[in-house]
């Protein structure tokens, strides 16, 4: 191995460690947030996605130090933020008001196809499920995961209340931090 190969390997290892640390910090902040609030609303979800975008440095020079998969996950967060910004105040308060026409409007206004809007709402429902799970564990005095790996491990042995989370139940995650991955989620 040449000097440059060794140096490159060390830099890549350091970068991966820093990214994992940042993901764990964001994940822990999300878990803490979910413990603090009693009801998880669509407004909370939009706020959480915006916070992830801000904390992750999704834009700018730091994106050059991410893997393609990590950058793709963060770009999905950006899409979720754009979609969330299209929600009207009454829709934020009552997601049942968002039907086919509203989803088409949101897609058009956000500049994405309606499949992205539908994915946004699936991620919201998944996050609501995780919130209920965290609230139940907290009320029962059970530990709350601090990392995505802990979440996957805990949810595979205690999936009670994780409706619609088959990937997490199987230990696969969703590949997104909205929750199952979106950086840590």
DOTI-437840 format. One record per atom (N, C-alpha, C): x, y, z. Coordinates in steps of 0.02 Angstrom, whole numbers, plus 50000, padded with zeros to 5 digits. Atoms other than C-alpha are relative to their C-alpha. Layout:
<pts>
XYZ ...
</pts>
This chain:
<pts>
500424994250000 500005000050000 500455006250000 499604993950005 500705016949950 499805004950055 500144994749951 500775032250061 499315003149987 500634996750017 499305040149968 499414995450013 500555004849986 498245024349980 499864999850075 500085000149928 498555023850167 499675006350026 500284993649979 498155042250188 499265000449980 500695000050024 496575040650083 499564995650044 500365004649958 496025025750186 499865003050069 500084996949935 496295035150349 499485005749997 500474994550007 495335050450287 499294997349991 500675002950010 493885039650228 499734996950064 500205002949936 493845030450394 499785005450049 500174994349956 493835046950490 499335003049979 500624997150026 492465053850377 499404995750017 500555004549984 491375038550401 499835000350075 500124999549928 491595039650589 499655006550019 500324993549986 491125058150591 499275000049977 500685000250026 489585054950484 499564995650044 500395004449956 489025040650596 499865003650066 500094996249938 489275051750749 499455005349991 500514994950015 488225065750669 499314996849994 500635003550007 486865053350621 499724997950068 500215002049933 486815046650799 499755006050041 500224993949964 486685064450869 499315002149977 500654998050027 485235068550754 499464995050022 500485005149979 484375052050793 499815000850073 500134999149928 484555054750981 499565006250012 500414993949993 483845072450964 499284998649980 500685001750021 482345065250871 499644995850054 500305004149947 482045052251007 499825004350061 500144995549943 482175065651143 499395004349985 500574995950021 480945076551046 499364995950005 500605004249998 479725062051030 499794998350071 500175001349930 479815058751216 499665006150031 500254993949970 479425076951256 499295001749979 500664998050024 477855079051151 499504994350008 500495005349987 476265069751193 499624997949937 500345001650063 475445070551020 500445002349943 499584998450058 476425070050858 499565002049942 500424997350054 475625081050725 500395000549935 499694998850065 475955084250543 500465006050004 499574994249989 476655101150596 500664998050033 499385002449968 477895092150710 500444996549949 499625003750051 478415081050564 500365004949954 499694995050045 478725095950449 500575003650036 499484996749959 479695104550589 500614995550007 499455004749992 480735088850617 500414999349935 499655000550064 481165087250431 500415006349988 499634993850009 481675105550426 500615000250045 499445000149953 482785103150578 500544995149976 499515004850027 483605087750500 500385003349943 499684996750056 483945097750343 500515005150025 499554994849974 484715111950444 500624996950034 499445003149962 485785100550555 500474996049956 499595004650040 486405089250417 500455003449950 499594996750050 487175102350306 499884996949932 500195003650060 486225094750161 500265003549937 499744996350057 486835108450044 500705002550017 499354997149988 488565115650023 500574995049991 499405003850012 490325108850023 500004993350035 499975006349962 490015095250153 499694994149962 500295005550037 488995085250028 500524996149960 499475003550037 490625080949941 500324994450041 499705004949956 491105070450092 499514994450019 500505005149986 489535059450092 500014994749946 500095005250050 489215043050008 499385001849958 500584998650042 487935043049868 499364998350037 500605002049962 486695033849980 499825005350052 500134994849950 486885046950118 499735006349967 500234994050035 486675061149994 499294999049974 500685001450024 485135052749919 499505000650057 500454999549941 484365051250094 499885007350018 500084993049982 484695069550128 499615003849947 500404996850052 483985074749960 499264998350008 500705001849985 482405065250008 499735004350057 500214995549946 482345075650168 499835006849970 500144993550032 482445091250059 499334999849964 500645000750035 480985084849955 499435000150052 500515000149948 479995081350114 499885007050028 500074993149976 480335099150174 499615004149949 500364996350052 479755106250006 499264998149999 500705002350000 478175095650011 499655002750062 500304997649937 477845100350193 499855007449998 500114992850005 477995118750151 499385001749959 500594998850041 476525116850031 499354998950038 500605001249960 475325111850169 499695006650024 500354994249974 474015124650214 499914999250076 500075000549927 473775128850399 499474995150023 500545004749980 472135119250409 500204992749986 499775006750015 472975104150328 500524997650051 499535001749948 474375104750456 499644997850064 500395001749940 473075104250594 499594993649992 500435005750012 472015090850512 500194996549934 499765003350061 472915079250389 499454996349961 500535003550036 471265070650345 499705004449946 500244995450052 470865086150241 500404999349935 499575000750058 472255081350121 499784994049958 500235005250046 471435071649981 500395000249935 499685000450066 471865068349800 500175006849971 499894993450029 471655086349742 500555003850037 499504996549960 472695093249885 500704997149986 499355003250015 474085080649849 500255002149931 499804997750067 474085085549666 500245007350003 499794993149991 474175103949716 500695000450032 499354999949965 475605100549836 500564997749954 499495002550046 476555090649705 500185005449949 499884994750049 476355104449577 500385005850030 499684994349967 476835118249699 500714998450022 499325002049977 478355108449763 500454998149941 499605001950058 478915103849587 500214992750001 499845007149996 478865085149621 499394996149974 500595003950020 477765070849563 499614997850062 500465001649945 476305065149669 500254993950041 499725005749963 477245049149717 500435002550058 499594997249946 478435060049820 499555002750057 500474997649950 476945067949909 499714994150038 500255006049966 476235050749945 500524997050046 499455002549958 477935045250012 500075004450063 499984995449943 477935060750125 499484997950052 500535001949953 476285055450202 500114993050030 499825006649972 476865037250221 500535000850054 499484998749950 478405043650312 499715003250063 500344997049942 477295054350423 499654994750042 500355005349963 476215039350469 500494995450036 499495004249970 477765029150503 500305003450062 499724996249945 478445042850615 499505000450058 500525000149948 476785043750710 500034993350037 499955006649970 476945025050740 500614999650046 499395000049958 478725027250806 499895004350062 500154995649943 478125041550917 499604996250053 500405004049953 476805030250995 500424994850036 499555005149972 478115016651021 500455003150053 499564996649953 479305028951105 499615002150063 500424997949943 477905035951215 499834994150044 500175005949961 477385018451268 500604997650040 499395002349966 479165013251309 500185004850057 499844995149949 479435029351405 499534999350060 500485000649945 477835027251507 500104993550039 499875006449966 478325009251549 500694999750031 499344999749970 480055014751604 500534995949962 499535003850041 480915005351463 500505004749967 499504995650031 482505012051382 499785002349930 500144997150066 482355023251229 500654999549960 499385000850040 483585019751086 500355006749989 499604994050012 484995032151063 500305000049930 499745000550068 485545025950892 499514996049957 500425003850046 484735018550738 500094992650012 499875007149987 485565001850774 499624997650062 500385001849940 484805001750949 499254999749985 500715000050019 483105006250875 499824993649964 500155006050038 483174991950752 500024993850045 499955005749954 483724979850888 499394999950048 500564999749953 482404985751013 499334998849966 500645000750034 481004986650886 499904992949973 500085006950023 481374969050825 499774995450057 500225004149943 481084962251001 499385002850034 500584996749970 479734974751052 499675004149946 500314996450055 478704979350899 499295002150016 500684998249979 477094982250997 499885007549987 500174993150016 476324998150926 500345002749938 499664997750059 477434999350773 499634997849937 500395001850059 476074997750643 500315002949938 499734997750063 476654999150464 500765000249999 499274999749995 478464996350515 500304993149987 499755006750012 478784979250440 500754999949990 499284999750011 480534984450386 500385000250066 499664999449935 481014989450563 499914993550039 500115006349964 480224973550632 500474994649975 499565004950028 481314963550515 500735002150006 499314997549991 482844974050559 500305003049937 499744997350063 482984981650386 499995007649999 500084992850005 482474999650417 499695001849934 500294997850063 481775009950275 500505003549957 499514996450040 483345018450219 499875007550002 500164992849995 482635035450272 499995002150073 500024997449929 482825046150438 499325002650016 500734998349986 480765052450422 499704995450034 499705001649941 480935041550512 500404993949993 499555005349983 481685025150496 500705001449980 499304998850012 483245032450425 500185007249998 499804993250010 483295050450381 500605002150042 499354998949970 485075051550433 500174995250053 499885005149953 484945040150573 499424995649992 500625003450009 483255034850532 499984997249932 
</pts>
